Amino acid sequence: MLKLSLRWLLPLLLIPALAQAAEFQEGRNYTRIVPAQPTESKGKIEVVELFWYGCPHCHRFQPYLERWAKQLPADVEYRRMPATLAEHWIIHARAFYTAEALGVLDKIHKPLFDAIHAQKRRLDTEERLMEFFAEQGVSNDDFKKTFNSFSVETKVRRAKEMSRRYMTEATPSVVINGKYILNSGQVEGNFNTMIKAMDFLIDKERKGL
């Protein structure tokens, strides 16, 4: 009687896993990166968010990512990288790395998104960005010195190279462990569905599939 029950129970237990596997498919909902790219998060599954401050979809995606990031498993590491799919995106990548170098990224990141999309400010020149940083307590001297520094330039060039290597086509995109990339246009549904797809790929990496 026990064997009979297990025989019927096992397929039922597999249904959720099979349904999830069918829900997200390579080539439709995510793309395999060939060749796979090295990661910086040694010993952990790395999740890289590729964004542009001027992208309205990236702005709307932020609250979903923030909630998701607060509950990260111990074996997952999340980091941001500004995408540079066009020359006029580079100035915002430089702003990101300037804030990071000055230790004010947490103070700048969301307000910069909000200023561009909610307040409709044109923060697309060094002078306008310097004014915005000053509003957040960063001196003009510190901003100019860092914004035009060699270290920020190096990181911007690296972001540009990785945007190409990741085969980035749109923002927001998310790269899972240097092996898979997905963007909001590939995932049917809303940003909650994109988060589910990210978790699906993280679990795929965790299981070594």
C-alpha positions as CSV (number, residue, x, y, z in Angstrom):
1,M,0.0,0.0,0.0
2,L,2.9,2.3,0.8
3,K,4.6,1.7,-2.5
4,L,1.4,2.4,-4.4
5,S,1.0,5.7,-2.5
6,L,4.6,6.8,-3.3
7,R,4.2,5.9,-6.9
8,W,1.2,8.2,-7.2
9,L,2.7,10.9,-4.9
10,L,6.0,11.3,-6.8
11,P,4.6,12.7,-10.0
12,L,2.5,15.2,-8.0
13,L,5.6,16.4,-6.2
14,L,7.4,16.9,-9.5
15,I,4.6,19.0,-11.1
16,P,5.7,22.4,-9.6
17,A,9.4,21.9,-10.7
18,L,8.3,20.8,-14.2
19,A,5.9,23.7,-14.5
20,Q,8.7,26.2,-13.6
21,A,11.1,24.6,-16.1
22,A,8.5,24.9,-18.8
23,E,7.7,28.5,-17.8
24,F,11.3,29.8,-18.5
25,Q,13.0,28.5,-21.6
26,E,16.5,29.2,-23.1
27,G,16.3,31.2,-26.2
28,R,12.9,32.6,-25.4
29,N,13.0,33.9,-21.8
30,Y,16.8,34.1,-21.3
31,T,20.0,33.8,-23.4
32,R,23.1,31.7,-22.8
33,I,26.2,33.9,-22.9
34,V,28.8,32.3,-25.1
35,P,31.5,32.1,-24.0
36,A,30.6,32.3,-20.3
37,Q,32.2,35.3,-18.6
38,P,34.3,35.2,-15.4
39,T,32.7,36.5,-12.3
40,E,34.0,38.6,-9.4
41,S,32.0,36.9,-6.7
42,K,34.3,34.0,-5.8
43,G,32.4,31.0,-4.3
44,K,29.0,32.6,-4.8
45,I,26.4,32.8,-7.6
46,E,26.9,36.3,-9.0
47,V,23.9,38.4,-10.1
48,V,24.7,41.5,-12.1
49,E,22.1,44.1,-12.8
50,L,22.7,46.1,-16.0
51,F,20.9,49.4,-16.1
52,W,20.9,53.0,-17.4
53,Y,19.7,55.9,-15.3
54,G,17.9,57.2,-18.4
55,C,15.8,54.0,-18.8
56,P,12.3,54.3,-17.4
57,H,11.9,50.5,-17.2
58,C,15.1,50.4,-15.1
59,H,13.5,53.0,-12.8
60,R,10.4,50.9,-12.4
61,F,12.4,47.8,-11.8
62,Q,14.3,49.2,-8.8
63,P,11.7,48.6,-6.1
64,Y,11.4,44.9,-7.2
65,L,15.1,44.5,-7.1
66,E,15.4,46.2,-3.7
67,R,12.9,43.8,-2.1
68,W,14.6,40.8,-3.8
69,A,18.1,41.9,-2.6
70,K,17.0,42.2,1.0
71,Q,16.3,38.4,1.1
72,L,19.4,37.2,-0.8
73,P,20.5,33.6,0.1
74,A,24.0,33.3,1.5
75,D,25.3,31.7,-1.7
76,V,24.2,34.7,-3.9
77,E,26.0,38.0,-4.4
78,Y,24.3,40.9,-6.2
79,R,26.0,43.9,-7.8
80,R,25.1,46.7,-10.2
81,M,26.9,47.6,-13.4
82,P,25.8,50.5,-15.6
83,A,25.2,49.4,-19.2
84,T,26.8,51.5,-22.0
85,L,24.8,50.6,-25.1
86,A,25.2,54.1,-26.6
87,E,27.7,56.9,-26.3
88,H,25.3,59.2,-24.4
89,W,24.8,56.5,-21.7
90,I,28.5,56.8,-20.7
91,I,28.1,60.0,-18.7
92,H,25.6,58.2,-16.4
93,A,28.0,55.3,-16.0
94,R,30.6,57.8,-15.0
95,A,28.2,59.3,-12.5
96,F,27.6,55.8,-11.0
97,Y,31.3,55.1,-10.5
98,T,31.9,58.6,-9.2
99,A,29.2,58.0,-6.5
100,E,30.8,54.6,-5.7
101,A,34.3,56.0,-5.4
102,L,33.1,58.8,-3.1
103,G,31.2,56.3,-0.9
104,V,27.8,57.9,-1.6
105,L,26.3,55.4,-4.0
106,D,23.5,54.4,-1.6
107,K,22.7,58.1,-1.2
108,I,22.8,58.9,-4.9
109,H,21.5,55.9,-6.7
110,K,17.7,56.1,-6.1
111,P,17.5,59.9,-6.0
112,L,19.3,60.1,-9.4
113,F,16.7,57.7,-10.9
114,D,13.9,59.7,-9.3
115,A,15.3,63.1,-10.4
116,I,15.4,62.0,-14.0
117,H,12.1,60.1,-14.2
118,A,9.8,61.6,-11.5
119,Q,11.1,65.1,-11.5
120,K,11.9,65.1,-15.3
121,R,15.3,66.8,-14.8
122,R,17.8,66.6,-17.6
123,L,20.9,65.3,-15.8
124,D,22.9,64.6,-19.0
125,T,25.9,66.9,-18.7
126,E,28.8,67.0,-16.2
127,E,27.7,70.4,-15.0
128,R,24.1,69.3,-14.3
129,L,25.3,66.1,-12.6
130,M,27.7,68.2,-10.5
131,E,24.8,70.3,-9.4
132,F,22.8,67.2,-8.5
133,F,25.7,65.7,-6.5
134,A,26.1,69.0,-4.6
135,E,22.4,68.7,-3.6
136,Q,23.3,65.4,-2.0
137,G,26.2,66.9,-0.1
138,V,29.1,66.3,-2.4
139,S,31.4,69.3,-3.0
140,N,32.1,70.4,-6.5
141,D,35.9,69.9,-6.1
142,D,35.4,66.3,-4.9
143,F,32.9,65.6,-7.8
144,K,35.2,67.1,-10.5
145,K,38.3,65.4,-9.2
146,T,36.6,62.0,-9.1
147,F,34.4,62.3,-12.2
148,N,37.4,62.8,-14.4
149,S,39.7,60.5,-12.5
150,F,41.7,57.6,-14.0
151,S,40.0,55.0,-11.8
152,V,36.5,56.1,-12.8
153,E,37.6,56.1,-16.5
154,T,39.0,52.6,-16.1
155,K,35.7,51.3,-14.6
156,V,33.6,53.0,-17.3
157,R,35.8,51.3,-20.0
158,R,35.3,48.0,-18.1
159,A,31.5,48.4,-18.0
160,K,31.5,49.2,-21.8
161,E,33.5,46.0,-22.5
162,M,31.4,43.8,-20.3
163,S,28.2,45.2,-21.8
164,R,29.5,43.9,-25.1
165,R,30.7,40.6,-23.7
166,Y,27.4,39.9,-21.9
167,M,25.7,40.4,-25.3
168,T,23.5,43.1,-23.7
169,E,20.6,44.1,-26.0
170,A,18.3,46.1,-23.7
171,T,17.9,47.4,-20.1
172,P,17.1,46.4,-17.5
173,S,19.1,43.2,-18.0
174,V,20.3,40.7,-15.4
175,V,23.3,38.4,-15.8
176,I,23.4,35.2,-13.7
177,N,26.8,33.9,-12.9
178,G,28.3,35.1,-16.2
179,K,26.4,32.4,-18.0
180,Y,22.9,33.7,-18.7
181,I,21.3,37.1,-19.5
182,L,17.7,38.1,-19.4
183,N,15.9,41.3,-20.0
184,S,12.4,42.6,-19.3
185,G,11.4,42.2,-22.9
186,Q,12.1,38.4,-22.9
187,V,10.0,37.6,-19.9
188,E,6.3,37.7,-20.4
189,G,4.4,39.3,-17.6
190,N,5.6,42.0,-15.1
191,F,8.7,42.5,-13.1
192,N,7.6,39.9,-10.6
193,T,8.0,37.4,-13.4
194,M,11.5,38.6,-14.2
195,I,12.4,38.1,-10.5
196,K,11.0,34.6,-10.7
197,A,13.1,34.0,-13.9
198,M,16.2,35.2,-12.1
199,D,15.5,32.8,-9.2
200,F,15.0,30.0,-11.6
201,L,18.4,30.6,-13.2
202,I,20.1,31.0,-9.8
203,D,18.6,27.6,-8.7
204,K,19.8,26.2,-12.0
205,E,23.3,27.3,-11.2
206,R,23.0,26.1,-7.6
207,K,22.1,22.6,-8.9
208,G,24.8,22.6,-11.6
209,L,22.3,22.0,-14.4
